Amino acid sequence: MIIDHASANADDTGAFILDNASNVDLGNSTAEGDGPICITLDGAKTFTGYHTDMQGGVLLVNGSSNDKIHDVQTAATGVGIGSGGNGFFADPCSNGQVPFGPFEGEMGSGNTFTNDCYSSNTVELPPNPCK
């Protein structure tokens, strides 16, 4: 599958989530993932979106393998490029990290990352090359 020149903005979860995906070519794209939003509903604060441990830009989970991520710019308050969930839900109403489980499994092997910009990563990439 080829995803080219796409823009994903997910203010309630991850922007691009590759879940047990294989041979995906994601390139020339942007990903924003700022996590859930806190709203007041019937006088009580509550978060929007999914209750998950996957807030970020590009997340490869549950054995995703042999995927090519290239020329992607991420802007995320969570992880920019990540492998699996982190075991915590970023609660926007308490500004806290709430334990979450079971967390999403890590990516598989054979994934490549080339010329990407990210705020942070959990896939053992070097420091962000973009300024």
C-alpha positions in Angstrom: 0.0 0.0 0.0 1.3 3.5 -0.9 0.3 6.5 1.1 1.8 9.6 -0.6 1.3 13.3 0.1 -1.2 12.7 2.9 -1.9 14.9 5.9 -3.3 13.4 9.1 -4.3 15.4 12.2 -5.6 13.5 15.1 -6.2 15.5 18.2 -7.6 12.5 20.0 -5.2 9.7 19.2 -2.3 8.9 16.8 -2.3 10.5 13.3 -1.0 7.5 11.3 -1.3 4.1 13.1 0.0 1.1 11.2 -1.5 -1.9 13.1 0.0 -5.2 12.1 0.7 -3.7 8.7 3.2 -4.9 6.2 4.8 -3.4 3.1 3.3 0.1 3.6 5.1 3.0 1.9 4.3 6.2 3.8 6.0 9.2 2.3 5.9 12.9 1.6 3.3 13.4 4.3 2.6 15.3 7.5 1.3 13.9 10.8 0.0 15.8 13.8 -1.2 14.1 16.9 -1.8 16.2 20.0 -3.6 13.7 22.1 -7.1 14.0 23.6 -8.9 17.2 24.2 -10.5 18.1 27.5 -14.1 19.5 27.4 -16.7 20.3 30.0 -19.9 18.2 29.5 -22.8 18.5 31.9 -20.6 20.4 34.4 -17.9 17.7 34.4 -14.5 17.6 32.6 -14.1 14.7 30.2 -11.7 13.8 27.4 -12.7 13.4 23.8 -11.6 10.7 21.5 -10.2 7.3 22.3 -8.9 6.0 25.6 -5.6 4.6 24.4 -1.9 4.7 24.9 -1.2 5.8 21.4 -0.9 9.5 21.2 1.6 10.6 18.5 2.4 11.2 14.9 3.4 7.9 13.2 2.9 4.8 15.3 3.8 1.2 14.2 2.1 -1.3 16.5 1.4 -5.0 16.9 4.1 -6.4 14.7 4.0 -4.0 11.7 6.9 -4.9 9.6 8.8 -4.1 6.3 7.2 -0.7 6.2 9.0 2.3 4.6 8.4 5.7 6.4 10.2 8.5 4.5 10.0 12.2 4.1 7.4 12.5 6.8 7.1 15.5 9.1 5.5 15.0 12.5 4.3 17.5 15.1 3.0 15.7 18.2 2.8 16.3 21.9 3.2 12.6 22.3 5.8 10.6 20.4 6.7 11.7 16.9 7.5 8.2 15.6 6.8 5.3 17.8 6.8 1.6 18.2 3.9 0.2 20.2 2.0 2.0 22.9 3.7 3.4 26.0 1.4 1.9 28.6 0.0 5.3 29.6 -3.0 7.4 28.6 -2.3 11.1 28.5 -5.3 12.5 30.4 -5.8 16.1 29.2 -8.2 16.9 32.1 -5.7 16.1 34.8 -2.6 16.7 32.8 -1.4 13.3 34.0 -0.2 10.0 32.7 -2.7 7.4 33.7 -1.6 3.7 33.5 -3.2 1.9 30.5 -3.3 -1.7 29.6 -3.0 -3.9 27.9 -0.7 -1.6 25.9 -0.3 -2.0 22.1 2.5 -4.3 21.0 5.7 -3.1 19.4 6.5 -3.0 15.7 8.1 -6.0 14.0 11.3 -6.0 11.9 12.4 -4.6 8.6 10.9 -1.1 9.0 13.0 1.8 7.5 12.9 5.5 8.4 14.5 7.9 6.0 14.5 11.7 5.9 11.8 12.1 8.6 11.3 15.0 11.0 10.0 14.1 14.5 9.7 15.6 18.0 10.8 12.4 19.7 10.9 8.7 18.8 10.8 5.2 20.4 12.3 3.4 17.4 16.0 4.1 18.2 16.4 6.8 15.6 19.1 9.4 16.0 18.2 12.9 17.3 15.8 14.9 15.2 17.6 16.0 12.0 15.2 18.8 11.4 15.4 22.3 12.9 
